[in-house]
Amino acid sequence: MFTTNNPPPPEKAVLAGLKTPDQDPVLFDADLQEMQMLCTTAGATVSEKIVQKREKPNPATYIGRGKLREVARAMSSHKCKTFVIDAELALGQVHNIEKVIKGKVIDRSQLILDIFAQHARTNEARIQVELAQMYTLYPRLTHAWTHFSQQVGGIGTRGPGEKQLEVDRRLVQKKISDLKKKLARIERSRTTQRKSRKGTFRVTLVGYTNVGKSSLLNALSGSELLVENKLFATLDTATRRTYIPGTGTVIISDTVGFLRKLPHHLVASFKSTLEVVRNANLLLIVMDASCPWNSHQLQTVNDVLDDLGAHDIQRIHVVNKMDLVDDALERKKLELAFPDAVFISAFNHENINQLKEIIKERINEYEKENSIAAIIKRKSKELTTQQNRYPA
């Protein structure tokens, strides 16, 4: 008799957010919708969204206890045991919320980490995810997480870090040290690879998650990277060589997508992967034409690039997915909002050729500036030598 292994049904969750007077209403809506997409990517279905308006978060439970009881009723109604909240919760807040809702509490960091754990395919990505888990989840590993990982499971309870549930603080600190050493060895290997590519122009794709960077890399290089309509579908840096007519071979790299309110320690854990940004000669900042919050996403990308020390690297803004914008007025708005951008669809061959032409112009400008700088340096050196030889 044949048996089929049907995938388990999606985990059901109730999602909540806290809206304070100082928050931008547009960004609040964007963040909550983004959290729903994160839940979907993690394998959960949002059964209900609940919003509370307060002057400031409740120190004990983040949202008010009355609203938490509403959450508990919604969870009971939808027969779900998972509560997802768009916030960074303290350990005490998690425990207090659990007592009211009698279920699992997932905050923004845990949800993102769970997705990272699912999508980590290379050894480096798995190490980076585990390091981030050690930094983020350890305070909770000794209490509620052991209970929920055994009885509830699902999002927020999987990944390489869950094997460390039984260890104490000293062993976790040692684990963090070991993971950092492993990443350092990988980084030394990558540095050696970069030296072998020295002299080749380097282009790096950066942008918000799910804006089409992998699709664009495939189009520019003819490769076949994984492309999915999910947040953080790609965690690893992918590097390909491609030919740009008029200049020759260049190296193009894709990077992990950025996210608003991405915890700093997650960026720190992926620092070695993001080194490719600082070593680029040209950044292609990719945006999603169909996203109503693309200007806010661009600000997030710029902030992360500044944190990485990449503010001096020349950039080309690429507005991708123009094939999804049919309205002429919306297209005009995009052109006015991003006057210096290149508007393309990664699936349009003519668009890709136009982008390659712009990349060629930037490479030629870069090489011209380098040539002038080299001449000035050589002349200055000759002048200094001559002055030393024939002092006044």
C-alpha positions in Angstrom: 0.0 0.0 0.0 1.3 3.4 -0.9 1.3 6.3 1.6 1.7 10.0 0.8 3.4 12.4 3.1 1.1 15.4 3.0 2.6 18.6 4.3 1.2 19.7 7.7 -1.5 22.5 7.4 -0.2 26.0 8.0 0.1 27.1 11.6 -2.6 29.6 12.5 -1.7 32.8 14.4 -3.2 36.0 15.7 -1.1 39.1 14.8 -1.1 42.3 16.9 0.5 45.7 16.7 0.6 48.7 19.0 -0.1 52.2 17.5 1.2 55.1 19.4 0.6 58.8 18.6 4.2 59.4 17.6 4.1 56.7 14.9 3.7 57.5 11.2 0.3 55.9 10.3 1.6 54.9 6.8 4.7 53.2 8.3 2.6 51.4 10.9 0.3 49.9 8.3 3.4 49.0 6.2 5.0 47.3 9.2 1.9 45.3 10.1 1.4 44.2 6.5 5.1 43.2 6.4 4.6 41.2 9.6 1.8 39.3 7.9 4.1 38.5 5.0 6.7 37.3 7.4 4.2 35.0 9.0 3.3 33.6 5.6 7.0 33.1 4.7 7.5 31.3 8.1 4.6 28.9 7.3 1.8 30.5 9.3 -1.6 31.9 8.4 -2.8 35.0 10.1 -6.3 34.3 11.3 -6.9 37.8 12.7 -5.1 41.1 13.1 -5.6 43.2 16.2 -4.5 46.8 16.7 -4.3 48.7 20.0 -3.9 52.4 20.3 -2.1 53.6 23.4 0.0 56.5 24.4 3.0 54.2 25.1 3.7 50.5 25.5 2.6 48.8 28.8 5.9 48.0 30.6 4.6 44.6 31.8 2.8 43.2 28.8 3.6 45.7 25.9 -0.1 45.9 24.9 -2.8 46.3 27.6 -4.2 43.4 29.5 -7.7 44.1 28.3 -6.4 43.9 24.7 -4.5 40.7 25.6 -7.8 39.1 26.8 -9.2 40.0 23.4 -6.3 38.3 21.8 -6.9 35.2 23.9 -10.5 35.1 22.8 -9.5 35.5 19.1 -7.0 32.6 19.5 -9.6 30.4 21.1 -12.1 31.3 18.4 -9.7 30.4 15.6 -8.3 27.4 17.5 -4.7 28.7 17.3 -1.9 28.7 19.9 0.4 31.3 18.4 0.4 35.0 19.1 2.7 37.1 16.9 3.4 40.7 17.9 5.2 43.4 15.9 7.5 44.4 18.7 10.8 43.5 20.4 9.7 42.0 23.7 11.7 41.7 26.9 11.8 38.3 28.7 9.4 39.5 31.4 6.9 40.7 28.9 6.9 37.4 27.1 6.2 35.5 30.4 3.4 37.9 31.4 1.7 37.7 28.0 1.9 33.9 28.1 0.1 33.8 31.4 -2.8 35.7 29.8 -3.1 34.0 26.4 -2.0 30.5 27.4 -0.1 30.1 24.2 3.1 30.8 22.3 4.4 34.3 21.9 6.5 35.3 18.9 8.0 38.7 18.5 9.6 40.3 15.4 13.1 39.1 16.0 12.0 35.5 16.6 9.9 35.5 13.5 12.7 36.8 11.3 15.1 34.3 12.9 12.8 31.4 12.2 12.7 32.4 8.5 16.5 32.7 8.5 16.7 29.2 10.0 14.4 27.8 7.2 16.3 29.5 4.4 19.9 28.9 5.6 21.4 26.6 2.9 25.1 27.0 3.1 27.4 26.3 6.1 28.1 30.0 6.5 24.4 31.0 6.6 23.6 28.3 9.1 26.5 29.5 11.4 25.2 33.1 11.1 21.7 32.1 11.9 22.8 30.1 14.9 25.0 33.0 16.2 22.0 35.3 15.9 19.9 32.8 17.7 22.4 32.6 20.5 22.4 36.4 20.9 18.6 36.7 20.7 17.0 33.7 22.1 19.2 32.5 25.0 17.3 34.4 27.8 14.2 32.5 26.8 15.8 29.1 26.2 15.8 28.1 29.8 12.1 28.7 30.5 9.2 28.9 28.1 10.9 27.8 25.0 11.7 24.3 26.3 8.0 23.9 27.2 6.7 25.2 23.9 9.2 23.5 21.6 8.0 20.2 23.1 4.3 20.9 23.1 3.6 23.5 20.5 6.3 23.5 17.9 6.0 25.5 14.6 7.4 28.9 13.9 9.9 30.4 16.3 11.0 27.0 17.6 13.1 25.5 14.9 16.6 26.0 13.5 20.1 25.1 14.5 19.9 27.1 17.8 17.2 24.9 19.3 19.8 22.2 20.0 21.2 24.4 22.7 18.1 24.5 24.9 19.7 22.5 27.7 23.0 24.3 28.0 23.8 26.9 30.6 25.2 30.5 30.1 28.8 29.5 30.2 28.4 26.9 27.4 26.4 29.3 25.3 29.1 31.9 25.6 31.6 29.3 24.5 29.3 28.4 21.6 29.2 32.1 20.5 33.0 32.2 20.6 33.2 29.1 18.5 30.7 30.3 16.0 32.6 33.6 15.6 35.9 31.7 15.0 34.2 29.6 12.3 32.9 32.8 10.6 36.4 34.3 10.9 37.8 31.3 9.0 35.2 31.6 6.3 35.9 35.3 6.0 39.7 34.7 5.6 38.8 32.3 2.8 36.6 34.9 1.2 39.4 37.5 1.5 41.7 35.1 -0.4 39.0 34.7 -3.1 38.6 38.5 -3.4 42.4 38.9 -3.9 42.2 36.5 -6.8 39.6 38.8 -8.4 41.6 41.9 -7.8 41.5 44.2 -10.8 38.0 43.1 -11.8 35.2 45.6 -11.5 32.8 44.6 -8.7 29.0 45.3 -8.8 26.8 44.5 -5.8 23.0 44.3 -5.7 21.5 45.7 -2.5 17.9 46.4 -1.5 14.9 45.6 0.6 13.9 42.0 0.8 11.8 40.6 -2.0 12.4 43.4 -4.5 13.8 41.1 -7.2 17.6 41.2 -6.7 18.0 37.5 -7.5 15.9 37.8 -10.6 18.0 40.8 -11.7 21.3 38.9 -11.0 20.0 36.0 -13.1 19.1 38.4 -15.9 22.4 40.2 -15.9 24.6 37.1 -15.6 22.5 34.3 -17.2 22.6 32.3 -14.0 19.7 30.4 -12.4 19.5 31.4 -8.7 16.5 30.5 -6.6 13.7 33.0 -7.1 10.7 33.0 -4.8 8.0 35.6 -4.0 8.9 35.4 -0.3 10.8 37.6 2.2 14.4 36.5 2.7 14.2 33.7 0.1 18.0 34.2 -0.3 20.4 34.5 2.7 23.7 33.7 1.0 25.8 36.0 -1.1 25.8 34.8 -4.7 28.6 36.0 -7.0 28.7 35.6 -10.8 30.9 36.8 -13.6 29.3 38.5 -16.5 30.3 40.2 -19.7 29.5 43.9 -20.2 29.9 45.0 -23.9 32.5 47.7 -24.2 34.2 47.0 -20.8 34.7 43.2 -20.5 34.1 40.9 -17.5 32.7 42.2 -14.3 31.8 40.5 -11.0 28.2 40.9 -9.8 27.1 39.8 -6.3 23.7 39.5 -4.7 23.1 40.1 -1.0 20.6 39.3 1.8 17.7 41.7 1.7 17.3 44.4 4.2 14.2 45.0 6.4 12.9 47.9 8.4 13.3 47.5 12.2 15.8 44.7 11.5 17.5 44.1 14.9 21.1 45.4 15.0 22.5 42.0 16.2 21.0 40.3 13.1 22.9 42.7 10.9 26.0 42.1 13.0 25.7 38.3 12.6 25.6 38.7 8.8 28.4 41.1 8.8 30.8 38.8 7.0 28.3 38.2 4.2 27.7 41.9 3.9 31.4 42.6 3.5 30.8 42.2 -0.3 28.9 45.6 -0.1 32.0 47.5 1.3 34.2 45.9 -1.3 32.0 46.9 -4.3 33.0 49.5 -6.9 29.3 50.1 -7.8 26.1 49.4 -5.9 22.8 48.7 -7.7 20.1 49.7 -5.2 17.1 47.7 -6.3 13.5 48.9 -5.5 10.1 47.4 -6.1 8.0 49.6 -8.4 4.8 47.9 -7.2 5.4 48.5 -3.5 3.5 51.6 -2.2 6.2 52.1 0.5 9.2 51.9 -1.7 10.5 55.4 -0.6 10.5 54.2 3.1 12.2 51.0 2.0 14.9 53.0 0.2 15.5 55.0 3.4 16.0 51.7 5.3 18.5 50.6 2.7 20.4 53.9 2.9 20.5 53.6 6.7 22.0 50.1 6.6 24.5 51.1 4.0 25.6 54.0 6.1 26.0 51.6 9.1 28.1 49.3 6.9 30.4 52.3 6.0 29.4 52.2 2.3 28.1 55.8 1.9 31.0 56.7 -0.4 30.5 54.0 -3.0 28.8 55.2 -6.2 25.3 54.0 -6.8 22.7 53.4 -9.4 19.0 53.3 -8.3 17.1 50.5 -10.2 13.3 50.5 -9.9 12.4 46.9 -10.8 9.1 45.2 -11.5 7.8 47.9 -13.7 5.8 45.2 -15.5 3.5 45.2 -12.5 2.7 48.9 -12.8 0.0 49.3 -15.5 -1.3 52.7 -14.6 0.4 55.5 -16.5 -0.2 58.0 -13.6 1.6 55.6 -11.2 4.5 55.3 -13.6 4.8 59.1 -13.8 4.7 59.3 -10.0 7.6 56.9 -9.8 9.6 58.9 -12.4 9.1 62.0 -10.4 9.9 60.4 -7.0 13.1 58.8 -8.3 14.3 61.1 -11.2 17.8 59.6 -11.3 16.7 55.9 -11.3 16.6 53.3 -14.1 13.2 51.8 -14.6 13.2 48.2 -15.6 11.7 44.7 -15.4 14.2 42.0 -14.8 12.3 39.9 -17.3 12.6 42.4 -20.1 15.7 41.7 -22.2 15.8 45.2 -23.7 15.7 46.7 -20.2 18.6 44.6 -19.1 20.6 45.7 -22.1 19.9 49.3 -21.2 21.0 48.7 -17.6 24.2 47.1 -18.9 24.9 50.2 -21.0 24.5 52.4 -17.9 26.8 50.1 -15.9 29.4 50.3 -18.8 29.3 54.1 -18.6 29.9 54.0 -14.8 32.8 51.6 -15.3 34.4 53.8 -17.9 34.0 56.9 -15.6 35.5 54.9 -12.7 38.5 53.8 -14.8 39.0 57.3 -16.1 39.0 58.7 -12.6 41.4 56.0 -11.5 43.8 56.7 -14.4 43.8 60.5 -13.6 44.4 59.7 -9.9 47.3 57.3 -10.8 48.9 60.0 -13.0 48.6 62.6 -10.2 50.1 60.2 -7.7 53.0 59.3 -10.0 53.7 63.0 -10.8 53.6 63.9 -7.1 56.0 61.1 -6.3 58.4 62.2 -9.1 58.2 65.8 -7.8 58.9 64.7 -4.3 61.9 62.6 -5.4 63.3 65.5 -7.5 62.9 67.9 -4.5 64.7 65.5 -2.2 67.5 65.0 -4.8 68.0 68.7 -5.4 67.0 70.5 -2.2 66.8 74.3 -2.3 
